Amino acid sequence: MLRIGVVGVGYWGPNLIRNFVANAQTEMKMCCDLRRERLDYIQSLYPTIKVTENCQEIVQSTEVDLVAICTPVFTHYEIAKKALEAGKHVLIEKPMTSTSAEGEELLNIATQKGLHVFVDHTFIFTGAVGKIKDLVTSGELGDLYYFDSTRVNLGLFQHDVNVLWDLAPHDISIMHYVLNEDPEAVVATGADHLGSGIENVAYLTVYFPNNLLAHINTNWLSPVKIRQTLIAGSKKMVVWDDNQPSEKVRVYDKGIEVIKSADEVYNMLIQYRTGDMFCPKIDSKEALGAEVNHIVKCISNGHTSVISGEAGLMVVKILEAAQESIKSRGKEIKI
Ligand SMILES: NC(=O)c1ccc[n+]([C@@H]2O[C@H](COP(=O)([O-])OP(=O)(O)OC[C@H]3O[C@@H](n4cnc5c(N)ncnc54)[C@H](O)[C@@H]3O)[C@@H](O)[C@H]2O)c1
């Protein structure tokens, strides 16, 4: 039985608690928040969970094996460091930390102590991403050309992080998991239309080896909510529309074939290929439930996690580089 303490029970924390309560191999022991009303709310739902306003009580508790940290991003490092130093595994919300230096320090402490760092890259556990990963790894899409993701809506404006740090961790973690490659460099641009110093629209381009390109569009000032990803390969292309209630993933047997004459590049012919489209069956299980199962398995078997601290650190490195690029209006930054 893996015993859990959750720090931060605002919007997202209760979702983790619900899944830890539902899992037969985890026991929800304690939770903490600075706001008494949030603790009262959790106690009204789960009277057996101990509550506290001081996260030190969870970190030091002998009844807790893993501390889940669901607080604002700037607090992740400090709470995770305390928990790791006290010998607890940690599950940290995305993005893992505010800087890559903080992330690296947490990974060093975890390695020294033989502890796991997980980062809640929830989307990795959705049926849609699982299916797309299968399509890529089986070679069904062919050689990959690009990954193009749009995550835009009206609000919720954050006060501590910009739109890229708020929304792009999802797309970056999906991109890194699906493409299974480390990027070479990023270019990003963005704008702050409120004068708050926090960008509300940002465009991120990520360069990978072998001419593979990714683009991520994030925006809090869009009149419509779009959650769409295109992935193109030499054989097939995928469109994932997460707003669709069903048939979220469509696989198109479409593409191009280039026919070059031996001597003249001007005689290059492009043939368009249009074949069938199919919608694979997608597992509709709750992603967080699958994530909790995965965490339990990794801790009990020592398996490497697909939401490891290293994966979390890569997301932070890309965000950090993107932030630097935004400051210089799109300078290329190596990863
Ligand atoms: N994985 C996902 O899909 C997903 C979705 C939403 C949010 N998140 C992440 O979850 C984290 C929290 O986001 P949220 O939307 O729940 O924020 P929130 O503001 O609704 O909740 C955060 C809670 O943490 C509490 N808190 C702050 N500092 C604390 C401390 N030192 N000790 C104890 N409690 C403290 C606050 O009082 C608040 O109740 C962020 O990192 C965010 O990016 C992840």
PDBQT file of the ligand as one rigid body, heavy atoms in Angstrom, charges set to zero:
ROOT
HETATM    1  N1  LIG A 401      -2.184  18.146 -14.800  1.00  0.00    +0.000 N 
HETATM    2  C1  LIG A 401      -3.138  18.976 -15.147  1.00  0.00    +0.000 C 
HETATM    3  O1  LIG A 401      -3.892  18.756 -16.113  1.00  0.00    +0.000 OA
HETATM    4  C2  LIG A 401      -3.327  20.229 -14.354  1.00  0.00    +0.000 A 
HETATM    5  C3  LIG A 401      -4.528  20.948 -14.409  1.00  0.00    +0.000 A 
HETATM    6  C4  LIG A 401      -4.636  22.118 -13.639  1.00  0.00    +0.000 A 
HETATM    7  C5  LIG A 401      -3.576  22.538 -12.862  1.00  0.00    +0.000 A 
HETATM    8  N2  LIG A 401      -2.421  21.834 -12.846  1.00  0.00    +0.000 N 
HETATM    9  C6  LIG A 401      -1.279  22.264 -12.040  1.00  0.00    +0.000 C 
HETATM   10  O2  LIG A 401      -1.601  22.110 -10.663  1.00  0.00    +0.000 OA
HETATM   11  C7  LIG A 401      -0.942  23.111  -9.877  1.00  0.00    +0.000 C 
HETATM   12  C8  LIG A 401      -2.000  23.843  -9.048  1.00  0.00    +0.000 C 
HETATM   13  O3  LIG A 401      -2.928  24.436  -9.947  1.00  0.00    +0.000 OA
HETATM   14  P1  LIG A 401      -4.434  24.746  -9.484  1.00  0.00    +0.000 P 
HETATM   15  O4  LIG A 401      -5.135  25.182 -10.711  1.00  0.00    +0.000 OA
HETATM   16  O5  LIG A 401      -4.985  23.637  -8.678  1.00  0.00    +0.000 OA
HETATM   17  O6  LIG A 401      -4.171  26.019  -8.542  1.00  0.00    +0.000 OA
HETATM   18  P2  LIG A 401      -5.111  26.566  -7.364  1.00  0.00    +0.000 P 
HETATM   19  O7  LIG A 401      -4.643  27.943  -7.100  1.00  0.00    +0.000 OA
HETATM   20  O8  LIG A 401      -6.539  26.316  -7.674  1.00  0.00    +0.000 OA
HETATM   21  O9  LIG A 401      -4.726  25.619  -6.124  1.00  0.00    +0.000 OA
HETATM   22  C9  LIG A 401      -3.468  25.679  -5.500  1.00  0.00    +0.000 C 
HETATM   23  C10 LIG A 401      -3.706  25.496  -4.009  1.00  0.00    +0.000 C 
HETATM   24  O10 LIG A 401      -2.427  25.420  -3.366  1.00  0.00    +0.000 OA
HETATM   25  C11 LIG A 401      -2.547  26.081  -2.096  1.00  0.00    +0.000 C 
HETATM   26  N3  LIG A 401      -1.200  26.435  -1.658  1.00  0.00    +0.000 N 
HETATM   27  C12 LIG A 401      -0.378  27.393  -2.161  1.00  0.00    +0.000 A 
HETATM   28  N4  LIG A 401       0.811  27.373  -1.483  1.00  0.00    +0.000 NA
HETATM   29  C13 LIG A 401       0.720  26.384  -0.563  1.00  0.00    +0.000 A 
HETATM   30  C14 LIG A 401       1.613  25.866   0.414  1.00  0.00    +0.000 A 
HETATM   31  N5  LIG A 401       2.831  26.368   0.575  1.00  0.00    +0.000 N 
HETATM   32  N6  LIG A 401       1.192  24.860   1.200  1.00  0.00    +0.000 NA
HETATM   33  C15 LIG A 401      -0.057  24.349   1.052  1.00  0.00    +0.000 A 
HETATM   34  N7  LIG A 401      -0.952  24.787   0.132  1.00  0.00    +0.000 NA
HETATM   35  C16 LIG A 401      -0.556  25.794  -0.663  1.00  0.00    +0.000 A 
HETATM   36  C17 LIG A 401      -3.460  27.269  -2.384  1.00  0.00    +0.000 C 
HETATM   37  O11 LIG A 401      -4.063  27.753  -1.207  1.00  0.00    +0.000 OA
HETATM   38  C18 LIG A 401      -4.463  26.665  -3.363  1.00  0.00    +0.000 C 
HETATM   39  O12 LIG A 401      -5.619  26.180  -2.713  1.00  0.00    +0.000 OA
HETATM   40  C19 LIG A 401      -0.186  23.992 -10.881  1.00  0.00    +0.000 C 
HETATM   41  O13 LIG A 401       1.138  23.544 -10.974  1.00  0.00    +0.000 OA
HETATM   42  C20 LIG A 401      -0.913  23.727 -12.189  1.00  0.00    +0.000 C 
HETATM   43  O14 LIG A 401      -0.099  23.927 -13.334  1.00  0.00    +0.000 OA
HETATM   44  C21 LIG A 401      -2.291  20.685 -13.551  1.00  0.00    +0.000 A 
ENDROOT
TORSDOF 0
